[in-house]
Amino acid sequence: MMNYLNALWHYLLISAPYLILGLLFAGFIHSFISLDRIKGWLGQKKKSDIFLAAFVGIPLPLCSCSVIPASVTLKKAGASNAATSSFLISTPESGIDSIVMTYGLIDLPMTIIRVVAAFCSAVVAGFFQLIFNESENDLKTEKKESVDHCCSSKKTEAGEKSFHAKLKDGFKYAFVDLINDLSFWLTVGIILGALVDLLVPENFFQTIPHWQSRFLILLVGIPLYICASATTPVAASMILKGLSPGSALLLLLVGPATNFSNIAVLQNYIGKKGILINIISIVVVALFFSYLTDFLYENIFTMNLQEISHSHSHLNFSWWEILSAIILSGLLIKGIYQEKFSHRKEHSHS
């Protein structure tokens, strides 16, 4: 038990500075790029909207379930199936918080590949929608869709605010709204990462053929929900246990991009054909980049496992890392309490 608590504390010390920095960036992006502005960009029904939606979605701090109401809003505002799908895929697969964590827990090449792969999967899905699902699945805009999602993001668009007000809103979004959204699944990811680090034998995944590990990741990752930030510590631990970088990338891409709740809600807006196109596009592009990543690390890049392992196990942490871990622990506990217990009390009273 003590060994596991030490492993868990190490994970918090490693990931906390990068996650807090990522949360700050995410808060400022959310504050300075409003959803109304994005709706204006993507409501033109141009082919370029596919690229723009993928590009805009990359840094946005929306997880796989909180992206659902945003995508529905874009669709109702006039965005095409292609642009909606592109935004729907690139946004949960990445995010400035998960990008920073990937750099901190793995390395720079994997960080870049993750972003490029997310962009490409979104663009490919968008163009397939344009070719095979061009007819708009317009429902009556007055129809009110009940979207029960795991991340209760409350976003209200107001008039133009001052720079100081936007900074204040950015801090509030980062350390109240966003961390509450991420807290449960991020905690699960850190707990699982520490468990893998402690319990899985060294080089365990090297005994499993690459195609089998990829198949298992697809089998688990497509229907289940896990946010982009939560997959990162798990992927880092599995790499240390012998999982190939390409298979780890597959987990980073497929896990956040699809889940049952996402599919159930969005089929009403882009159709069952649109959902099938998105899933096939995500799987095909993720598999392509998975094999490409293994090739790159075998021939061009070098993943320094000793350096990653040292960062996961070293004992001389700075005061900033310790303070960040304490702050992150408090934020996660607060977020889980407010999201899981406060809401239950509100529902029971109502």
C-alpha positions as CSV (number, residue, x, y, z in Angstrom):
1,M,0.0,0.0,0.0
2,M,2.8,2.4,0.9
3,N,4.5,1.6,-2.4
4,Y,1.4,2.5,-4.3
5,L,0.9,5.7,-2.4
6,N,4.5,6.7,-3.2
7,A,3.9,5.9,-6.9
8,L,0.7,7.9,-6.9
9,W,2.4,10.9,-5.2
10,H,5.2,10.6,-7.8
11,Y,2.6,10.8,-10.6
12,L,1.1,13.9,-9.1
13,L,4.5,15.5,-8.7
14,I,5.4,14.8,-12.4
15,S,2.1,15.8,-14.0
16,A,1.0,18.7,-11.7
17,P,3.2,21.5,-13.1
18,Y,2.4,20.7,-16.7
19,L,-1.3,20.3,-16.1
20,I,-1.6,23.5,-14.1
21,L,0.2,25.3,-17.0
22,G,-2.1,23.6,-19.5
23,L,-5.1,24.7,-17.5
24,L,-3.9,28.3,-17.5
25,F,-3.5,28.2,-21.3
26,A,-6.9,26.5,-21.7
27,G,-8.6,29.2,-19.6
28,F,-7.2,32.0,-21.6
29,I,-8.1,30.3,-24.9
30,H,-11.6,29.8,-23.7
31,S,-11.9,33.4,-22.5
32,F,-10.5,35.0,-25.7
33,I,-12.1,32.8,-28.3
34,S,-15.9,32.7,-27.8
35,L,-18.2,30.0,-29.2
36,D,-20.1,32.8,-31.0
37,R,-17.0,33.7,-32.9
38,I,-16.4,30.1,-33.8
39,K,-20.0,29.8,-35.0
40,G,-19.4,32.8,-37.3
41,W,-16.3,31.1,-38.7
42,L,-17.9,27.8,-39.4
43,G,-21.3,28.8,-40.6
44,Q,-20.3,29.5,-44.2
45,K,-20.6,25.9,-45.5
46,K,-17.2,26.1,-47.3
47,K,-14.7,23.3,-47.9
48,S,-12.2,25.4,-46.0
49,D,-14.4,25.1,-42.9
50,I,-13.2,21.5,-42.5
51,F,-9.6,22.7,-42.0
52,L,-10.6,25.6,-39.9
53,A,-12.8,23.5,-37.6
54,A,-10.0,21.0,-37.1
55,F,-7.5,23.8,-36.5
56,V,-9.7,25.6,-34.0
57,G,-10.6,22.4,-32.2
58,I,-7.0,21.4,-31.5
59,P,-6.2,23.7,-28.6
60,L,-9.7,24.1,-27.2
61,P,-10.1,22.6,-23.7
62,L,-13.3,20.5,-24.3
63,C,-13.4,16.8,-23.4
64,S,-15.3,14.1,-25.3
65,C,-18.6,14.8,-23.6
66,S,-18.5,18.6,-23.1
67,V,-17.8,18.9,-26.8
68,I,-21.3,17.5,-27.6
69,P,-23.3,20.6,-26.7
70,A,-20.7,22.8,-28.5
71,S,-21.0,20.7,-31.6
72,V,-24.8,20.7,-31.5
73,T,-24.7,24.5,-31.1
74,L,-22.4,24.8,-34.2
75,K,-24.7,22.4,-36.2
76,K,-27.8,24.4,-35.3
77,A,-26.0,27.7,-36.2
78,G,-25.5,26.4,-39.7
79,A,-22.3,24.5,-39.8
80,S,-22.2,21.6,-42.2
81,N,-21.9,17.9,-41.3
82,A,-18.3,18.1,-42.5
83,A,-17.3,21.1,-40.3
84,T,-19.3,19.7,-37.3
85,S,-17.5,16.3,-37.6
86,S,-14.1,17.9,-38.0
87,F,-14.6,20.0,-34.9
88,L,-16.1,17.1,-33.0
89,I,-13.0,14.9,-33.6
90,S,-10.1,17.3,-33.3
91,T,-11.4,18.9,-30.1
92,P,-11.5,15.9,-27.7
93,E,-8.4,14.2,-29.2
94,S,-6.2,17.1,-28.2
95,G,-6.4,20.3,-26.1
96,I,-3.8,22.6,-24.7
97,D,-3.8,20.8,-21.3
98,S,-3.3,17.3,-22.8
99,I,-0.7,18.7,-25.2
100,V,1.4,20.1,-22.4
101,M,1.0,16.9,-20.4
102,T,2.2,14.8,-23.3
103,Y,5.3,16.9,-23.6
104,G,6.0,16.6,-19.8
105,L,5.2,12.9,-19.4
106,I,6.5,11.5,-22.7
107,D,8.5,13.6,-25.2
108,L,8.4,16.4,-27.8
109,P,8.1,14.1,-31.0
110,M,5.1,12.3,-29.5
111,T,3.5,15.7,-28.6
112,I,3.8,16.9,-32.2
113,I,2.6,13.6,-33.7
114,R,-0.4,13.6,-31.4
115,V,-1.4,17.1,-32.6
116,V,-0.8,16.3,-36.3
117,A,-2.7,13.0,-36.1
118,A,-5.7,14.6,-34.4
119,F,-5.8,17.3,-37.1
120,C,-5.5,14.7,-39.9
121,S,-8.3,12.5,-38.5
122,A,-10.6,15.5,-38.2
123,V,-9.9,16.6,-41.8
124,V,-10.3,13.1,-43.3
125,A,-13.6,12.6,-41.5
126,G,-14.8,16.1,-42.6
127,F,-14.0,15.3,-46.3
128,F,-15.7,11.9,-46.1
129,Q,-18.8,13.6,-44.7
130,L,-18.6,16.0,-47.6
131,I,-18.5,13.2,-50.1
132,F,-20.8,10.6,-48.6
133,N,-23.1,12.5,-46.2
134,E,-23.4,15.9,-47.9
135,S,-27.2,16.2,-47.5
136,E,-27.8,18.2,-44.3
137,N,-29.5,16.4,-41.5
138,D,-31.3,19.6,-40.4
139,L,-33.7,19.1,-37.5
140,K,-36.1,21.8,-36.4
141,T,-34.0,24.3,-34.5
142,E,-36.8,24.8,-32.1
143,K,-36.5,21.1,-31.0
144,K,-34.9,21.1,-27.6
145,E,-32.4,18.2,-27.2
146,S,-31.8,17.0,-23.7
147,V,-28.1,16.4,-23.5
148,D,-27.1,14.6,-20.4
149,H,-23.3,14.6,-20.4
150,C,-20.6,13.8,-17.9
151,C,-19.1,17.2,-18.1
152,S,-21.6,19.9,-17.1
153,S,-20.1,22.9,-18.8
154,K,-22.1,26.1,-18.3
155,K,-21.2,28.6,-21.0
156,T,-22.9,31.9,-21.4
157,E,-22.0,34.4,-24.1
158,A,-22.0,38.0,-23.0
159,G,-21.0,41.3,-24.6
160,E,-17.4,42.2,-25.3
161,K,-15.5,42.3,-22.0
162,S,-12.4,44.2,-21.0
163,F,-9.0,42.5,-21.1
164,H,-8.9,42.4,-17.3
165,A,-12.4,40.8,-17.2
166,K,-11.3,38.2,-19.8
167,L,-8.2,37.3,-17.7
168,K,-10.4,36.9,-14.6
169,D,-12.8,34.7,-16.6
170,G,-9.9,32.7,-17.9
171,F,-8.7,31.9,-14.4
172,K,-12.2,31.0,-13.3
173,Y,-12.8,28.7,-16.2
174,A,-9.4,27.0,-15.8
175,F,-9.6,26.4,-12.0
176,V,-13.3,26.1,-11.5
177,D,-15.3,25.0,-14.6
178,L,-12.6,23.0,-16.5
179,I,-11.0,21.3,-13.6
180,N,-14.4,20.3,-12.3
181,D,-15.1,18.8,-15.7
182,L,-11.8,16.9,-15.8
183,S,-11.4,16.0,-12.2
184,F,-13.0,12.6,-12.0
185,W,-11.5,11.1,-15.2
186,L,-8.2,12.8,-14.7
187,T,-8.0,11.3,-11.2
188,V,-8.9,7.9,-12.7
189,G,-6.1,8.3,-15.3
190,I,-3.5,9.2,-12.6
191,I,-4.6,6.3,-10.4
192,L,-4.4,3.9,-13.3
193,G,-1.1,5.2,-14.4
194,A,0.3,4.7,-10.9
195,L,-1.2,1.2,-10.9
196,V,0.4,0.2,-14.2
197,D,3.7,1.7,-13.0
198,L,3.7,-0.4,-9.8
199,L,2.0,-3.7,-10.8
200,V,2.8,-4.4,-14.4
201,P,6.1,-6.2,-14.9
202,E,8.9,-4.6,-16.8
203,N,8.7,-5.2,-20.6
204,F,5.2,-6.8,-20.1
205,F,3.8,-5.4,-23.4
206,Q,6.9,-6.6,-25.4
207,T,5.5,-10.1,-24.9
208,I,2.3,-9.2,-26.8
209,P,2.3,-8.8,-30.6
210,H,1.8,-5.2,-31.7
211,W,-1.3,-6.1,-33.7
212,Q,-2.9,-7.6,-30.6
213,S,-2.2,-4.6,-28.4
214,R,-3.7,-2.3,-31.1
215,F,-6.8,-4.5,-31.4
216,L,-7.3,-4.5,-27.6
217,I,-6.9,-0.7,-27.5
218,L,-9.5,-0.2,-30.3
219,L,-11.9,-2.7,-28.6
220,V,-11.8,-0.8,-25.3
221,G,-11.2,2.7,-26.6
222,I,-14.0,3.1,-29.1
223,P,-17.1,2.5,-26.8
224,L,-15.7,3.8,-23.5
225,Y,-15.1,7.4,-22.4
226,I,-11.7,8.6,-21.2
227,C,-10.6,12.2,-21.7
228,A,-7.4,13.3,-23.5
229,S,-5.6,14.4,-20.3
230,A,-6.5,11.2,-18.5
231,T,-5.1,9.0,-21.2
232,T,-1.7,10.6,-21.1
233,P,-0.4,9.2,-17.7
234,V,-1.8,5.8,-18.6
235,A,0.0,5.9,-22.0
236,A,3.3,7.0,-20.4
237,S,3.2,4.2,-17.9
238,M,2.4,1.6,-20.6
239,I,5.3,2.8,-22.7
240,L,7.6,2.2,-19.8
241,K,6.3,-1.4,-19.6
242,G,7.1,-2.1,-23.2
243,L,4.1,-0.8,-25.2
244,S,5.3,0.6,-28.5
245,P,5.0,4.4,-29.0
246,G,2.6,3.7,-31.9
247,S,0.2,1.7,-29.8
248,A,0.4,4.4,-27.1
249,L,-0.6,7.0,-29.7
250,L,-3.6,4.8,-30.7
251,L,-4.8,5.0,-27.1
252,L,-4.2,8.8,-27.0
253,L,-6.3,9.3,-30.1
254,V,-9.2,6.7,-30.0
255,G,-10.0,6.9,-26.2
256,P,-11.0,10.5,-26.2
257,A,-12.6,10.7,-29.6
258,T,-15.5,8.2,-29.3
259,N,-17.9,6.9,-26.7
260,F,-21.4,5.7,-26.5
261,S,-23.0,8.9,-25.2
262,N,-21.3,10.9,-27.9
263,I,-22.7,8.5,-30.6
264,A,-26.2,8.4,-29.1
265,V,-26.7,12.1,-29.0
266,L,-25.0,13.2,-32.3
267,Q,-26.7,10.7,-34.5
268,N,-29.7,12.9,-34.3
269,Y,-27.7,15.8,-35.9
270,I,-25.4,14.2,-38.4
271,G,-27.2,10.9,-38.9
272,K,-26.2,7.3,-38.4
273,K,-24.2,7.4,-41.6
274,G,-22.3,10.4,-40.3
275,I,-21.5,8.6,-37.0
276,L,-20.2,5.6,-38.9
277,I,-18.1,7.8,-41.2
278,N,-16.5,9.5,-38.1
279,I,-15.7,6.2,-36.4
280,I,-14.2,4.6,-39.5
281,S,-12.2,7.8,-40.2
282,I,-10.8,7.9,-36.6
283,V,-9.9,4.2,-36.6
284,V,-8.2,4.3,-40.0
285,V,-6.2,7.5,-39.5
286,A,-5.3,6.5,-35.9
287,L,-4.0,3.1,-37.1
288,F,-2.0,4.8,-39.9
289,F,-0.3,7.1,-37.5
290,S,0.2,4.3,-35.0
291,Y,2.3,2.4,-37.5
292,L,4.0,5.6,-38.8
293,T,4.9,6.5,-35.2
294,D,6.6,3.1,-34.6
295,F,8.5,3.5,-37.9
296,L,9.6,7.0,-36.9
297,Y,10.8,6.0,-33.5
298,E,12.6,3.0,-34.9
299,N,14.4,5.0,-37.6
300,I,14.5,8.7,-36.9
301,F,13.4,9.6,-33.3
302,T,14.8,8.1,-30.1
303,M,12.4,7.7,-27.2
304,N,14.7,7.9,-24.1
305,L,12.9,5.5,-21.8
306,Q,15.6,6.0,-19.2
307,E,14.8,9.7,-19.1
308,I,11.1,9.1,-18.9
309,S,11.6,6.4,-16.2
310,H,13.9,8.8,-14.3
311,S,11.3,11.5,-14.4
312,H,8.7,9.0,-13.1
313,S,10.9,7.9,-10.2
314,H,13.3,10.6,-9.1
315,L,13.2,11.7,-5.5
316,N,14.6,15.2,-5.7
317,F,11.6,17.3,-6.6
318,S,11.6,21.1,-6.6
319,W,9.5,23.2,-4.3
320,W,7.4,24.2,-7.4
321,E,6.6,20.6,-8.2
322,I,5.6,19.9,-4.6
323,L,3.5,23.0,-4.4
324,S,1.9,22.2,-7.8
325,A,1.1,18.6,-6.6
326,I,-0.6,19.9,-3.5
327,I,-2.6,22.5,-5.4
328,L,-3.6,19.9,-8.1
329,S,-4.7,17.4,-5.4
330,G,-6.9,20.0,-3.8
331,L,-8.4,21.0,-7.1
332,L,-9.1,17.4,-8.0
333,I,-10.8,16.7,-4.6
334,K,-12.8,19.9,-4.9
335,G,-13.8,19.1,-8.5
336,I,-14.9,15.5,-7.7
337,Y,-16.9,16.7,-4.7
338,Q,-18.7,19.5,-6.6
339,E,-19.4,17.4,-9.7
340,K,-20.4,14.1,-8.1
341,F,-21.9,15.0,-4.7
342,S,-23.1,18.6,-4.9
343,H,-25.1,17.9,-8.0
344,R,-26.7,14.9,-6.3
345,K,-27.8,17.0,-3.4
346,E,-29.2,19.7,-5.8
347,H,-31.2,17.0,-7.7
348,S,-32.5,15.4,-4.5
349,H,-33.7,18.8,-3.2
350,S,-35.3,19.6,-6.5
